[in-house]
Amino acid sequence: MKKLTTAFALTGLLSLAAAGTAAAENLSGWATRDWNNFHSSFMGDVTRNPNGSVTGHFTIITFNDGEETVYCRYLRFREIRIVNNSWQFEGWGVCLSASSGGYYPVHNRFTLIDYGVPGAGADYVDINYYGPVGPSVPGGFIQTGELTAIP
């Protein structure tokens, strides 16, 4: 009887350990989005971990007509809503442009959707900023690139 009890206890512990190692959801890729005189490139790799945190990195480069190029890098995130291939999250980072005189903090809301079909016109992006300054990518389908979500 002692061996059977030990076997059940060991099976229970292994089951709990396996449940704690669930696969993390991930969204990664790169794309460009042009709209009128707005031109943006972006790339990143973000993961929703089993504990609910969102980690990774994201970069936005904007080069709008008549404006200087702005480079932004994000390393801190918070989930708003992630369901299958539709990702909405906030990101905090820093931007750099020649006229800014250096780096400045930014806070953005990201909406990225992988519609599952590779190529231009298939995936969706909308990136907006909170506060007085920051990069934005007007909502719409990407022109080039590919976003890949792994639910």
MARBA-3410 file (N, C-alpha, C, O; in Angstrom, 1 decimal):
151
0.8,-1.2,0.0,0.0,0.0,0.0,0.9,1.3,0.0,0.5,2.3,-0.6 ~ 2.0,1.2,0.7,2.9,2.4,0.8,3.4,2.7,-0.6,3.5,3.9,-1.0 ~ 3.8,1.7,-1.5,4.3,1.9,-2.8,3.2,2.6,-3.7,3.5,3.5,-4.4 ~ 1.9,2.2,-3.5,0.8,2.7,-4.3,0.6,4.2,-3.9,0.4,5.0,-4.8 ~ 0.6,4.5,-2.6,0.5,5.9,-2.1,1.6,6.8,-2.6,1.4,7.9,-3.1
2.8,6.2,-2.6,4.0,7.0,-3.1,3.8,7.2,-4.6,4.1,8.3,-5.1 ~ 3.3,6.3,-5.3,3.2,6.4,-6.8,2.1,7.5,-7.1,2.3,8.3,-8.0 ~ 1.0,7.5,-6.4,0.0,8.5,-6.6,0.5,9.9,-6.2,0.2,10.8,-7.0 ~ 1.2,10.0,-5.2,1.8,11.3,-4.8,2.8,11.8,-5.9,2.8,13.0,-6.2 ~ 3.6,10.9,-6.4,4.6,11.3,-7.4,3.9,11.7,-8.7,4.3,12.6,-9.3
2.8,10.9,-9.1,2.0,11.3,-10.3,1.4,12.6,-10.1,1.4,13.4,-11.0 ~ 0.9,12.9,-8.9,0.3,14.2,-8.7,1.3,15.4,-8.8,1.0,16.4,-9.4 ~ 2.5,15.2,-8.2,3.5,16.2,-8.3,3.9,16.4,-9.8,4.1,17.6,-10.2 ~ 4.1,15.4,-10.5,4.5,15.5,-11.9,3.4,16.2,-12.7,3.8,17.0,-13.6 ~ 2.2,15.9,-12.5,1.1,16.6,-13.2,1.0,18.0,-12.9,0.8,18.9,-13.8
1.3,18.4,-11.6,1.3,19.8,-11.3,2.5,20.5,-12.0,2.4,21.7,-12.4 ~ 3.6,19.9,-12.0,4.8,20.4,-12.7,4.6,20.6,-14.1,4.9,21.6,-14.7 ~ 3.9,19.7,-14.8,3.6,19.8,-16.2,2.6,20.9,-16.5,2.8,21.6,-17.5 ~ 1.6,21.1,-15.6,0.7,22.2,-15.8,1.3,23.5,-15.7,0.9,24.5,-16.3 ~ 2.4,23.6,-14.9,3.1,24.9,-14.7,4.0,25.2,-15.9,4.6,26.3,-15.9
4.2,24.3,-16.8,5.1,24.5,-18.0,4.3,24.7,-19.3,4.8,24.2,-20.3 ~ 3.1,25.3,-19.2,2.3,25.5,-20.4,3.1,26.3,-21.4,3.9,27.2,-21.0 ~ 2.8,26.1,-22.7,3.5,26.8,-23.7,3.1,28.3,-23.7,1.9,28.6,-23.4 ~ 4.0,29.2,-23.9,3.7,30.6,-23.9,3.2,31.0,-25.2,3.6,30.6,-26.3 ~ 2.2,32.0,-25.2,1.7,32.5,-26.5,2.7,33.6,-27.0,3.4,34.2,-26.2
2.8,33.7,-28.3,3.8,34.6,-28.9,3.3,35.3,-30.1,2.6,34.7,-30.9 ~ 3.8,36.5,-30.3,3.5,37.2,-31.5,4.9,37.8,-32.0,5.5,38.5,-31.2 ~ 5.2,37.6,-33.2,6.5,38.1,-33.7,6.4,38.4,-35.2,5.5,38.0,-35.9 ~ 7.4,39.2,-35.6,7.4,39.5,-37.1,7.9,40.9,-37.3,8.3,41.7,-36.4 ~ 7.7,41.3,-38.6,8.1,42.7,-39.0,7.1,43.1,-40.1,6.5,42.2,-40.7
7.0,44.4,-40.3,6.0,44.9,-41.3,6.3,46.3,-41.6,6.9,47.0,-40.8 ~ 5.7,46.8,-42.7,5.6,48.2,-43.0,4.2,48.6,-43.2,3.4,47.8,-43.6 ~ 3.9,49.9,-42.9,2.6,50.4,-43.1,2.7,51.8,-43.6,3.3,52.7,-42.9 ~ 2.2,52.1,-44.7,2.2,53.5,-45.3,0.7,54.0,-45.4,-0.2,53.2,-45.8 ~ 0.5,55.2,-45.1,-0.8,55.8,-45.3,-0.6,57.3,-45.5,0.0,58.0,-44.6
-1.0,57.8,-46.7,-0.7,59.2,-47.1,0.7,59.5,-46.9,1.6,58.9,-47.6 ~ 1.1,60.5,-46.0,2.5,60.8,-45.8,3.1,60.2,-44.6,4.2,60.6,-44.2 ~ 2.5,59.2,-44.1,3.0,58.4,-42.9,3.7,57.1,-43.4,3.1,56.4,-44.1 ~ 4.9,56.9,-42.9,5.6,55.7,-43.3,6.2,55.1,-42.1,7.0,55.8,-41.4 ~ 5.9,53.9,-41.8,6.4,53.2,-40.6,6.9,51.8,-40.9,6.3,51.1,-41.7
7.9,51.5,-40.2,8.4,50.1,-40.1,8.4,49.7,-38.7,8.7,50.5,-37.8 ~ 8.1,48.4,-38.4,8.1,48.0,-37.1,8.4,46.5,-37.0,8.1,45.7,-38.0 ~ 9.0,46.1,-35.9,9.4,44.7,-35.8,9.4,44.4,-34.3,9.7,45.2,-33.4 ~ 9.1,43.1,-34.0,9.2,42.7,-32.5,8.9,41.3,-32.3,8.7,40.5,-33.2 ~ 9.0,41.0,-31.0,8.8,39.6,-30.6,8.3,39.7,-29.1,9.1,40.0,-28.2
7.0,39.5,-28.9,6.4,39.6,-27.6,5.8,38.3,-27.2,5.2,37.6,-28.0 ~ 5.8,37.9,-25.9,5.3,36.7,-25.4,4.5,36.9,-24.2,4.8,37.7,-23.3 ~ 3.3,36.2,-24.2,2.5,36.2,-22.9,2.9,34.9,-22.2,2.6,33.8,-22.7 ~ 3.5,35.1,-21.1,4.0,34.0,-20.3,2.9,33.3,-19.5,1.8,33.9,-19.3 ~ 3.1,32.1,-19.1,2.1,31.4,-18.3,1.6,32.1,-17.0,0.5,31.9,-16.6
2.5,33.0,-16.5,2.1,33.7,-15.3,1.3,35.0,-15.6,1.0,35.8,-14.7 ~ 1.1,35.3,-16.9,0.3,36.4,-17.3,1.1,37.6,-17.7,0.5,38.6,-18.3 ~ 2.4,37.6,-17.4,3.2,38.8,-17.8,3.5,38.8,-19.3,3.5,37.7,-20.0 ~ 3.7,39.9,-19.9,4.1,40.1,-21.3,5.5,40.6,-21.4,5.8,41.6,-20.8 ~ 6.4,39.9,-22.0,7.8,40.2,-22.2,8.2,40.2,-23.6,7.5,39.7,-24.5
9.3,40.8,-23.9,9.9,40.9,-25.3,10.5,42.2,-25.6,11.0,42.9,-24.8 ~ 10.4,42.5,-26.9,11.0,43.7,-27.4,10.2,44.1,-28.7,9.6,43.3,-29.4 ~ 10.1,45.4,-28.9,9.4,46.0,-30.1,10.1,47.2,-30.5,10.6,48.0,-29.7 ~ 10.2,47.4,-31.8,10.9,48.6,-32.4,9.9,49.2,-33.4,9.4,48.5,-34.3 ~ 9.8,50.6,-33.4,9.1,51.3,-34.4,10.0,52.4,-35.0,10.7,53.1,-34.3
10.1,52.4,-36.3,10.8,53.5,-37.0,9.8,54.2,-37.9,9.2,53.6,-38.8 ~ 9.7,55.5,-37.7,8.8,56.3,-38.5,9.6,57.3,-39.3,10.5,58.0,-38.8 ~ 9.2,57.5,-40.5,9.8,58.4,-41.4,8.7,59.1,-42.3,8.4,58.6,-43.4 ~ 8.1,60.1,-41.7,7.0,60.7,-42.3,7.5,61.9,-43.2,8.5,62.5,-42.9 ~ 6.8,62.1,-44.3,7.2,63.2,-45.2,7.3,64.5,-44.5,6.4,64.9,-43.7
8.4,65.2,-44.7,8.6,66.5,-44.1,9.1,66.5,-42.7,9.2,67.5,-42.0 ~ 9.3,65.3,-42.1,9.7,65.1,-40.7,11.0,64.3,-40.7,11.3,63.5,-41.6 ~ 11.7,64.4,-39.6,12.9,63.6,-39.4,12.5,62.2,-39.0,11.4,62.0,-38.4 ~ 13.4,61.2,-39.1,13.2,59.9,-38.7,13.2,59.7,-37.2,14.0,60.3,-36.6 ~ 12.3,59.0,-36.7,12.2,58.7,-35.2,12.4,57.2,-35.0,11.7,56.4,-35.6
13.2,56.9,-34.0,13.5,55.5,-33.7,13.0,55.2,-32.3,13.3,56.0,-31.3 ~ 12.2,54.2,-32.1,11.6,53.9,-30.7,11.8,52.5,-30.4,11.7,51.6,-31.3 ~ 12.1,52.2,-29.1,12.4,50.8,-28.7,11.6,50.6,-27.4,11.6,51.4,-26.5 ~ 10.9,49.5,-27.3,10.1,49.1,-26.2,10.5,47.8,-25.6,10.8,46.8,-26.3 ~ 10.6,47.8,-24.2,11.1,46.6,-23.5,10.1,46.3,-22.3,10.4,45.2,-21.7
9.1,47.1,-22.1,8.2,46.8,-21.0,6.8,46.8,-21.5,6.4,47.7,-22.3 ~ 6.0,45.8,-21.1,4.6,45.6,-21.7,3.6,45.2,-20.7,3.9,44.7,-19.6 ~ 2.3,45.5,-21.0,1.2,45.1,-20.2,0.1,44.7,-21.1,-0.3,45.4,-22.0 ~ -0.5,43.5,-20.8,-1.6,43.0,-21.7,-2.9,43.8,-21.5,-3.2,44.2,-20.4 ~ -3.5,44.1,-22.6,-4.9,44.7,-22.5,-5.8,43.5,-22.9,-6.8,43.3,-22.1
-5.6,42.9,-24.0,-6.5,41.8,-24.4,-5.7,41.0,-25.4,-5.3,41.5,-26.5 ~ -5.5,39.7,-25.2,-4.9,38.8,-26.1,-5.8,37.6,-26.3,-6.0,36.8,-25.3 ~ -6.3,37.4,-27.5,-7.2,36.3,-27.8,-6.8,35.7,-29.1,-6.9,36.4,-30.2 ~ -6.3,34.5,-29.1,-5.8,33.8,-30.3,-4.8,34.6,-31.1,-3.7,34.9,-30.6 ~ -5.2,35.1,-32.3,-4.2,35.9,-33.1,-4.4,37.4,-33.0,-3.8,38.1,-33.8
-5.2,37.8,-32.1,-5.5,39.3,-31.9,-4.8,39.7,-30.6,-5.2,39.3,-29.5 ~ -3.8,40.6,-30.7,-3.0,41.1,-29.6,-3.3,42.6,-29.4,-3.0,43.4,-30.3 ~ -3.7,42.9,-28.2,-3.7,44.3,-27.7,-2.9,44.4,-26.5,-3.2,43.7,-25.5 ~ -2.0,45.3,-26.5,-1.1,45.5,-25.3,-0.6,46.9,-25.3,-0.5,47.6,-26.3 ~ -0.1,47.3,-24.1,0.6,48.6,-23.9,2.1,48.3,-23.9,2.5,47.3,-23.4
2.8,49.3,-24.3,4.3,49.2,-24.3,4.9,50.6,-23.8,4.4,51.6,-24.2 ~ 5.9,50.5,-23.0,6.7,51.6,-22.6,8.1,51.5,-23.1,8.7,50.5,-23.1 ~ 8.6,52.6,-23.6,9.9,52.6,-24.2,10.5,54.0,-24.3,10.1,54.9,-23.6 ~ 11.5,54.1,-25.2,12.2,55.4,-25.4,12.3,55.6,-26.9,12.4,54.7,-27.7 ~ 12.2,56.9,-27.3,12.4,57.3,-28.7,13.6,58.2,-28.8,14.0,58.8,-27.8
14.1,58.3,-30.0,15.3,59.2,-30.3,15.0,59.8,-31.7,14.7,59.1,-32.7 ~ 15.2,61.1,-31.7,15.2,61.9,-33.0,16.1,63.0,-32.8,16.4,63.5,-31.7 ~ 16.7,63.5,-33.9,17.7,64.5,-33.9,17.2,65.8,-33.2,17.9,66.4,-32.5 ~ 15.9,66.2,-33.5,15.4,67.5,-33.0,15.0,67.4,-31.5,14.9,68.4,-30.9 ~ 14.9,66.1,-31.0,14.5,66.0,-29.6,15.6,66.3,-28.6,15.4,66.5,-27.4
16.8,66.3,-29.2,18.0,66.6,-28.3,18.4,65.4,-27.5,19.2,65.5,-26.6 ~ 17.8,64.2,-27.8,18.2,63.0,-27.1,17.0,62.1,-27.0,16.1,62.1,-27.9 ~ 17.0,61.3,-25.9,15.9,60.3,-25.8,14.7,60.9,-25.0,14.9,61.8,-24.2 ~ 13.5,60.4,-25.3,12.4,60.8,-24.5,11.5,59.6,-24.3,11.4,58.7,-25.2 ~ 10.8,59.5,-23.2,10.0,58.3,-22.9,8.7,58.3,-23.7,8.1,59.4,-24.0
8.2,57.1,-24.0,6.9,57.0,-24.7,6.1,55.9,-24.1,6.6,54.9,-23.5 ~ 4.8,56.0,-24.3,3.8,55.0,-23.8,2.8,54.8,-25.0,2.1,55.7,-25.4 ~ 2.7,53.6,-25.5,1.9,53.3,-26.7,0.9,52.2,-26.4,1.1,51.3,-25.5 ~ -0.2,52.2,-27.2,-1.2,51.1,-27.2,-1.0,50.4,-28.6,-1.1,51.0,-29.6 ~ -0.8,49.1,-28.6,-0.5,48.3,-29.8,-1.8,47.4,-30.0,-2.3,46.8,-29.1
-2.2,47.4,-31.3,-3.2,46.4,-31.7,-2.6,45.7,-33.0,-2.4,46.4,-34.0 ~ -2.3,44.4,-32.9,-1.7,43.7,-34.0,-2.5,42.4,-34.2,-2.8,41.7,-33.2 ~ -2.9,42.1,-35.4,-3.7,41.0,-35.7,-3.1,40.2,-36.8,-2.8,40.7,-37.9 ~ -2.8,38.9,-36.5,-2.3,38.0,-37.5,-3.5,37.2,-38.1,-4.2,36.4,-37.4 ~ -3.9,37.5,-39.4,-5.0,36.9,-40.0,-4.6,35.5,-40.6,-5.5,34.9,-41.3
-3.4,35.1,-40.4,-3.0,33.8,-40.8,-2.5,33.6,-42.2,-2.0,32.5,-42.6 ~ -2.7,34.5,-43.1,-2.3,34.4,-44.5,-1.1,35.2,-44.7,-1.1,36.5,-44.5 ~ 0.0,34.6,-45.0,1.3,35.4,-45.2,1.2,36.4,-46.3,0.4,36.3,-47.3 ~ 1.9,37.5,-46.1,2.0,38.5,-47.2,1.3,39.8,-46.9,0.6,40.0,-45.9 ~ 1.5,40.7,-47.8,1.0,42.1,-47.7,-0.5,42.1,-47.8,-1.2,41.2,-48.4
-1.1,43.0,-47.0,-2.6,43.2,-47.0,-3.3,42.1,-46.2,-4.5,42.1,-46.2 ~ -2.6,41.3,-45.5,-3.2,40.2,-44.7,-3.3,40.5,-43.2,-4.2,40.0,-42.6 ~ -2.3,41.1,-42.7,-2.2,41.4,-41.2,-2.6,42.8,-40.9,-2.4,43.7,-41.8 ~ -3.0,43.1,-39.7,-3.5,44.4,-39.3,-2.7,45.0,-38.2,-2.2,44.3,-37.3 ~ -2.5,46.3,-38.3,-1.7,47.1,-37.2,-2.5,48.4,-36.9,-3.0,49.0,-37.8
-2.4,48.8,-35.7,-2.9,50.1,-35.2,-2.1,50.4,-34.0,-2.3,49.7,-32.9 ~ -1.2,51.4,-34.0,-0.4,51.8,-32.8,-0.6,53.2,-32.5,-0.4,54.1,-33.4 ~ -1.0,53.5,-31.3,-1.3,54.9,-30.9,-0.5,55.2,-29.6,-0.2,54.3,-28.8 ~ -0.3,56.5,-29.4,0.5,56.9,-28.2,-0.4,57.6,-27.2,-1.4,58.2,-27.6 ~ -0.1,57.4,-25.9,-0.7,58.2,-24.8,0.2,59.4,-24.6,1.4,59.3,-24.8
-0.3,60.5,-24.1,0.5,61.6,-23.8,0.7,62.6,-25.0,0.1,62.4,-26.0 ~ 1.6,63.5,-24.8,1.8,64.6,-25.8,2.6,64.2,-27.0,2.5,64.8,-28.1 ~ 3.5,63.2,-26.9,4.4,62.8,-28.0,4.5,61.3,-28.1,4.4,60.6,-27.1 ~ 4.8,60.8,-29.3,5.1,59.4,-29.4,4.8,59.0,-30.9,4.1,59.7,-31.6 ~ 5.3,57.8,-31.3,5.0,57.4,-32.6,3.7,56.7,-32.7,3.1,56.2,-31.8
3.1,56.8,-33.9,1.8,56.1,-34.2,1.9,55.5,-35.6,2.6,56.0,-36.5 ~ 1.1,54.4,-35.7,1.0,53.8,-37.0,-0.5,53.7,-37.3,-1.2,53.0,-36.6 ~ -1.0,54.5,-38.2,-2.5,54.6,-38.5,-3.0,53.2,-38.8,-2.4,52.4,-39.5 ~ -4.2,52.9,-38.2,-4.8,51.5,-38.4,-5.0,51.1,-39.8,-5.4,51.9,-40.6 ~ -4.7,49.9,-40.1,-4.9,49.4,-41.4,-4.1,48.1,-41.7,-3.3,47.7,-40.8
-4.2,47.6,-42.9,-3.4,46.4,-43.3,-2.0,46.7,-43.6,-1.7,47.8,-44.2 ~ -1.1,45.8,-43.4,0.3,46.1,-43.6,0.6,46.0,-45.1,-0.1,45.3,-45.9 ~ 1.6,46.7,-45.6,2.0,46.7,-47.0,3.0,45.5,-47.3,2.9,44.8,-48.3 ~ 4.0,45.4,-46.4,5.0,44.3,-46.5,5.2,43.7,-45.2,4.9,44.3,-44.2 ~ 5.7,42.5,-45.2,6.1,41.8,-43.9,5.1,40.7,-43.6,4.3,40.3,-44.3
5.3,40.2,-42.3,4.4,39.1,-41.8,4.4,39.1,-40.3,5.5,39.2,-39.7 ~ 3.3,39.1,-39.7,3.1,38.9,-38.3,2.7,37.5,-38.1,1.8,37.0,-38.8 ~ 3.3,36.8,-37.1,2.9,35.4,-36.8,2.6,35.3,-35.3,3.4,35.5,-34.4 ~ 1.3,34.9,-35.1,0.9,34.7,-33.7,0.8,33.2,-33.4,0.4,32.4,-34.3 ~ 1.3,32.8,-32.3,1.3,31.4,-31.9,0.4,31.3,-30.6,0.9,31.7,-29.5
-0.8,30.9,-30.7,-1.7,30.9,-29.5,-1.4,29.8,-28.5,-2.0,29.7,-27.5
END
